[in-house]
Amino acid sequence: MSTHVAEHRDDYGSKLGMWIFLFTEIFFFGGLFLVYAVYRSMHPADFHAASLHLDGLIGAINTAILITSSLTMSLAVTAVQKQNNSLAFK
C-alpha cells in the first residue's frame, strides 16, 4: 500500500476545471429533471399507473445502502485528513 499523497494543486487551471465540472453536472442533472417534469405533466395517468408497481421496501433498502455508503466514504475522507490512515484503510 502506497503512503504517498499527491500534492494539493491550488492554481487557476485546477479551479477552472472544478467549476466546469460542477456546471456540467448541474446542466446534465437539471436537464434530466426538466425532461422528467415535462413528461410527467404531459402524461400524468401513465406516471400514476407506473407508481402502483413500485415497492416501498426495496426503495427503503436502496436508500439505506446509499446513505450508509456515503457515510462510510465521508468518515474515510475525514480519517485521512486527520492522518488516521488505520481507520480509512481497514
Backbone bond lengths (Angstrom), bond angles and torsions (degrees), N, CA, C in turn:
res aa  C-N    CA-C-N  psi(-1)  N-CA   C-N-CA  omega(-1)  CA-C   N-CA-C  phi
1 M - - - 1.441 - - 1.529 108.63 -
2 S 1.308 115.12 130.74 1.456 120.05 -178.47 1.525 110.08 -82.07
3 T 1.315 116.07 137.70 1.456 120.27 177.48 1.524 111.38 -103.06
4 H 1.340 116.52 5.49 1.458 120.56 -179.78 1.527 109.63 -75.46
5 V 1.314 116.50 131.44 1.451 122.46 175.90 1.520 107.33 -114.59
6 A 1.322 116.15 129.00 1.456 120.19 -177.74 1.526 110.59 -62.82
7 E 1.324 114.83 146.17 1.452 120.55 178.41 1.517 109.70 -69.04
8 H 1.318 116.18 138.25 1.460 121.55 179.81 1.522 110.42 -71.59
9 R 1.337 115.30 129.64 1.459 120.00 177.62 1.511 108.81 -101.37
10 D 1.322 116.54 130.53 1.455 121.01 -179.25 1.531 109.54 -129.77
11 D 1.330 116.08 43.38 1.460 119.14 -179.20 1.524 110.51 -98.35
12 Y 1.311 115.80 177.40 1.464 122.11 -176.08 1.523 111.86 -62.41
13 G 1.326 117.16 -42.30 1.464 120.61 -178.17 1.512 112.91 -63.22
14 S 1.317 117.02 -38.82 1.462 120.99 179.04 1.523 110.80 -65.99
15 K 1.319 116.72 -43.79 1.470 120.05 179.46 1.528 110.86 -66.00
16 L 1.325 116.36 -42.79 1.448 120.02 179.20 1.524 110.53 -62.92
17 G 1.313 117.01 -42.23 1.457 120.74 177.92 1.514 112.44 -60.79
18 M 1.317 117.13 -41.25 1.466 120.64 178.73 1.514 111.23 -66.28
19 W 1.349 117.47 -41.68 1.455 120.10 177.94 1.525 111.48 -64.45
20 I 1.314 117.13 -39.92 1.473 119.98 177.65 1.517 110.06 -63.69
21 F 1.327 117.13 -43.39 1.462 120.72 177.38 1.531 110.93 -58.98
22 L 1.338 116.93 -46.53 1.461 119.99 -178.99 1.525 111.75 -62.80
23 F 1.327 117.05 -42.69 1.459 119.72 178.99 1.522 112.14 -64.97
24 T 1.330 118.28 -39.47 1.458 119.34 178.50 1.522 110.81 -65.64
25 E 1.324 117.57 -36.90 1.466 120.29 176.79 1.531 110.77 -65.24
26 I 1.328 116.50 -42.70 1.463 120.29 178.90 1.523 110.50 -62.43
27 F 1.322 117.16 -45.52 1.465 120.25 179.57 1.525 111.63 -64.75
28 F 1.324 117.42 -42.49 1.458 121.00 -178.51 1.523 110.98 -63.51
29 F 1.328 116.67 -54.58 1.462 119.36 -177.42 1.522 111.78 -71.74
30 G 1.328 117.03 -33.64 1.456 119.61 174.34 1.517 111.47 -61.40
31 G 1.337 116.38 -40.59 1.459 120.58 176.60 1.515 112.28 -64.30
32 L 1.323 116.13 -40.82 1.469 119.05 178.21 1.527 111.34 -63.43
33 F 1.330 117.05 -43.37 1.463 119.84 178.48 1.526 111.13 -65.92
34 L 1.317 117.34 -35.91 1.462 120.41 177.78 1.527 111.09 -65.25
35 V 1.316 116.67 -45.55 1.475 120.53 178.09 1.524 109.95 -61.28
36 Y 1.325 117.33 -42.86 1.464 121.15 177.91 1.526 110.54 -59.62
37 A 1.327 117.38 -46.50 1.464 120.60 -178.48 1.525 111.49 -63.60
38 V 1.328 116.69 -40.72 1.466 120.00 179.93 1.520 110.62 -65.14
39 Y 1.327 117.22 -48.13 1.466 120.10 -179.77 1.526 111.28 -65.34
40 R 1.321 117.24 -37.10 1.463 119.20 179.47 1.519 110.85 -66.80
41 S 1.331 117.94 -36.90 1.463 120.07 178.38 1.524 111.55 -73.26
42 M 1.336 117.72 -27.08 1.464 121.16 179.44 1.524 112.85 -81.55
43 H 1.336 117.78 -27.28 1.465 121.85 -175.16 1.532 111.23 -134.51
44 P 1.335 118.34 61.61 1.468 119.57 -175.91 1.529 113.65 -64.49
45 A 1.308 118.36 -35.13 1.467 120.84 -179.27 1.530 111.01 -65.83
46 D 1.315 117.10 -39.78 1.463 120.42 178.99 1.528 111.44 -65.75
47 F 1.322 116.94 -39.43 1.464 119.92 178.56 1.526 110.76 -67.78
48 H 1.334 117.00 -37.16 1.458 119.87 177.31 1.527 110.64 -65.33
49 A 1.330 116.70 -43.87 1.463 120.15 179.38 1.525 111.02 -62.91
50 A 1.321 117.29 -39.32 1.462 120.84 179.66 1.523 111.11 -68.71
51 S 1.331 117.52 -33.25 1.460 120.25 -178.97 1.521 112.30 -67.05
52 L 1.312 117.62 -21.16 1.459 120.88 178.89 1.523 112.13 -71.51
53 H 1.321 117.62 -16.03 1.460 122.35 -179.21 1.528 112.98 -94.77
54 L 1.325 118.29 0.11 1.460 121.56 -178.98 1.529 110.52 -80.69
55 D 1.317 115.51 146.79 1.462 121.69 178.89 1.527 108.66 -109.61
56 G 1.319 116.78 116.15 1.460 121.81 -177.81 1.520 113.25 -64.31
57 L 1.336 117.76 -33.85 1.459 120.95 -179.94 1.524 110.88 -65.81
58 I 1.311 117.16 -44.49 1.469 120.23 178.53 1.527 109.99 -63.61
59 G 1.322 117.26 -40.14 1.463 120.49 177.30 1.524 111.82 -63.29
60 A 1.338 117.28 -39.70 1.460 120.84 179.18 1.530 111.02 -67.48
61 I 1.322 117.00 -41.36 1.465 120.77 178.08 1.525 110.23 -63.28
62 N 1.329 117.01 -45.05 1.462 121.43 179.16 1.530 110.67 -60.86
63 T 1.321 117.44 -42.66 1.457 121.29 179.06 1.526 110.95 -63.55
64 A 1.331 117.03 -42.70 1.467 120.67 179.03 1.528 110.93 -62.46
65 I 1.323 117.23 -40.77 1.467 121.01 178.65 1.524 110.68 -64.32
66 L 1.322 117.41 -43.93 1.464 120.85 -180.00 1.527 111.82 -64.28
67 I 1.329 117.47 -42.92 1.465 120.66 179.63 1.526 110.29 -65.90
68 T 1.342 116.82 -42.11 1.463 120.43 179.87 1.521 111.36 -64.07
69 S 1.325 117.27 -42.50 1.466 119.21 -179.99 1.524 111.17 -67.35
70 S 1.321 118.10 -36.79 1.465 120.90 177.09 1.524 110.58 -65.91
71 L 1.318 116.95 -41.38 1.464 120.48 177.71 1.521 110.76 -62.98
72 T 1.325 116.91 -43.08 1.462 121.13 179.87 1.526 111.02 -60.24
73 M 1.325 116.98 -45.86 1.466 120.40 179.32 1.526 111.00 -64.83
74 S 1.321 117.87 -40.81 1.455 121.24 179.48 1.528 111.09 -63.55
75 L 1.317 117.10 -41.91 1.460 120.51 178.12 1.526 111.28 -65.84
76 A 1.338 117.15 -36.99 1.466 120.56 178.78 1.532 110.96 -66.65
77 V 1.315 117.29 -42.88 1.476 120.63 178.62 1.527 109.94 -63.15
78 T 1.322 116.82 -43.15 1.466 120.45 178.27 1.526 111.09 -62.05
79 A 1.334 117.00 -41.00 1.469 120.55 179.40 1.523 110.93 -63.74
80 V 1.326 117.73 -41.38 1.471 120.54 178.92 1.528 110.32 -66.48
81 Q 1.333 117.06 -41.13 1.466 119.94 179.01 1.521 111.59 -62.67
82 K 1.326 116.54 -32.07 1.467 120.59 178.10 1.526 111.64 -89.95
83 Q 1.324 116.44 9.78 1.462 124.62 178.54 1.528 112.22 58.03
84 N 1.323 115.91 37.02 1.456 122.19 175.29 1.532 107.13 -109.06
85 N 1.339 116.34 68.57 1.462 121.69 -173.39 1.521 113.44 -63.95
86 S 1.323 118.43 -23.07 1.461 119.22 -179.45 1.530 111.18 -65.66
87 L 1.325 118.03 -30.01 1.459 120.52 176.48 1.526 111.96 -76.84
88 A 1.308 116.97 -30.54 1.464 120.85 -174.87 1.505 113.41 -81.08
89 F 1.338 117.92 -28.86 1.461 120.14 -171.71 1.519 113.01 -112.98
90 K 1.306 119.37 27.38 1.457 120.71 178.28 1.497 110.43 -76.84
